[in-house]
Amino acid sequence: MARDAKKSSAAKKGPKVVPAPAPSAPPKFKAVVTHSDELPLDKELLLSMHDTMVKARVLEERLIAMYKTGHGYFWIGGPGEEAFNVPLGLLIKKGAGPAFDYLHFHYRQSATLLAMGEDPIGALRQMKNTASDPYSGGRNFAGHFSKKDWNIVPVSSPIEVQYGMAPGTALVQKRFGGDGISIVTGGDAGTAEGDFASCLVWSSRKDQELPVLIIVTNNRWGISTPFDQVQGVERISDRGVAFGMRTKTIDGNDPISAYLELKEAFEYVRTERKPYLVEARVSRLYGHSSASGANFATSEDDCIPLFEARLEKAGLLSKAQAKAIREKYTEELAEMARQVKEEPFPEPSTIWDHVFHGEQGKDPLGE
Ligand SMILES: Cc1ncc(C[n+]2csc(CCOP(=O)(O)OP(=O)(O)O)c2C)c(N)n1
């Protein structure tokens, strides 16, 4: 009787539901390396990294302006990741085929391309979706680079698939010999997907390790989902430990630290032919994409003024020089945008070009 009474009151109440925690902004990570006064790199390298960082920022700001004034349909890109992406581009062994590095990038990599020597006008053309877009002939979103001559595998809009592909090119490179490596980049939230786990598994099999530099740029957000609601770990790099691979979490807002740490990781993967997992903590300065407004986030660290303050303190760059560099690129990019504005969209008759099925230029349905 007493038991039945207990049962019916439990049935009335129903199972205990534990509410999900309310979304909140994630706490800022502590900087892994403080932005110290010491500048242990050549002056030329420091100034050229700064120059390319500014050029990349101005490029992204031009792309955002194009989107906001109706000269593009969607913006996504890498403002806030320049201090990491520029050193990355400088260290890449650029070329075509397995003797060179294979690049499996995500959509925040503009500064890496500029550091590799790419002309920024291509990014403007992709933003406007003109026929002259060198990466997709006017078909794809901004930031979706691809370049056969430099082994840049087309950036994919479905996130994380690049982590599944990188071990494939690394396997070819291991069999081929030489010192070419495969480099894969992606965000923190995407590491919750299975492709990331596959990358860790395939890169680290005993005595069959692969030369993959696995990079996660951690901005603590997956669109609007904070880091803590996706990850149980404090450091994504720790996940590599379980696979016996070398790992490190670095400060991606400090270009000097990023350069030195990446140099070490590149050397290891190139010579040992084994994987290395780097987690770089970076900022997301204009939100996720145009889908979240593409407005400047004042709450995030901005790597450019932080670096300029250090260069100024060391007597390597004055405020006036920094201003002049920014103005020079602002004018250059504005001129390029004016040029791109006049360029035509792809002809409708080219719709079947670059598709696998059918003959080039012919409708595969025969219509
Ligand atoms: C397979 C897949 N799932 C979901 C999305 C939608 N989506 C686009 S970007 C994104 C967030 C990615 O966050 P993160 O991996 O941290 O990279 P971030 O954009 O912050 O650099 C999501 C969920 C997608 N494009 N593809």
The ligand as an SDF file (V2000), in Angstrom:
LIG
                    3D

 26 27  0  0  0  0  0  0  0  0999 V2000
   29.3340   19.7340  -40.8880 C   0  0  0  0  0  0  0  0  0  0  0  0
   28.8970   21.1130  -40.5410 C   0  0  0  0  0  0  0  0  0  0  0  0
   28.1780   21.3220  -39.4430 N   0  0  0  0  0  0  0  0  0  0  0  0
   27.7820   22.5710  -39.1090 C   0  0  0  0  0  0  0  0  0  0  0  0
   28.1150   23.6290  -39.9100 C   0  0  0  0  0  0  0  0  0  0  0  0
   27.6860   25.0240  -39.5530 C   0  0  0  0  0  0  0  0  0  0  0  0
   28.8450   25.7450  -39.0770 N   0  0  0  0  0  0  0  0  0  0  0  0
   29.5570   26.5720  -39.8710 C   0  0  0  0  0  0  0  0  0  0  0  0
   30.8290   27.2620  -39.0730 S   0  0  0  0  0  0  0  0  0  0  0  0
   30.4300   26.4970  -37.6250 C   0  0  0  0  0  0  0  0  0  0  0  0
   31.2080   26.7400  -36.3640 C   0  0  0  0  0  0  0  0  0  0  0  0
   32.5800   26.2900  -36.4390 C   0  0  0  0  0  0  0  0  0  0  0  0
   33.2330   26.6540  -35.2630 O   0  0  0  0  0  0  0  0  0  0  0  0
   34.7480   26.3050  -35.0820 P   0  0  0  0  0  0  0  0  0  0  0  0
   35.0110   24.9260  -35.5690 O   0  0  0  0  0  0  0  0  0  0  0  0
   35.1580   26.6280  -33.7040 O   0  0  0  0  0  0  0  0  0  0  0  0
   35.4580   27.2830  -36.1170 O   0  0  0  0  0  0  0  0  0  0  0  0
   35.3930   28.8770  -36.1690 P   0  0  0  0  0  0  0  0  0  0  0  0
   34.3360   29.2130  -37.1940 O   0  0  0  0  0  0  0  0  0  0  0  0
   35.0590   29.3970  -34.8200 O   0  0  0  0  0  0  0  0  0  0  0  0
   36.7450   29.2840  -36.6240 O   0  0  0  0  0  0  0  0  0  0  0  0
   29.3200   25.6970  -37.7750 C   0  0  0  0  0  0  0  0  0  0  0  0
   28.7100   24.8920  -36.7090 C   0  0  0  0  0  0  0  0  0  0  0  0
   28.8550   23.3670  -41.0710 C   0  0  0  0  0  0  0  0  0  0  0  0
   29.2460   24.3420  -41.8920 N   0  0  0  0  0  0  0  0  0  0  0  0
   29.2520   22.1150  -41.3640 N   0  0  0  0  0  0  0  0  0  0  0  0
  1  2  1  0
  2  3  1  0
  2 26  2  0
  3  4  2  0
  4  5  1  0
  5  6  1  0
  5 24  2  0
  6  7  1  0
  7  8  2  0
  7 22  1  0
  8  9  1  0
  9 10  1  0
 10 11  1  0
 10 22  2  0
 11 12  1  0
 12 13  1  0
 13 14  1  0
 14 15  2  0
 14 16  1  0
 14 17  1  0
 17 18  1  0
 18 19  2  0
 18 20  1  0
 18 21  1  0
 22 23  1  0
 24 25  1  0
 24 26  1  0
M  CHG  1   7   1
M  END
$$$$
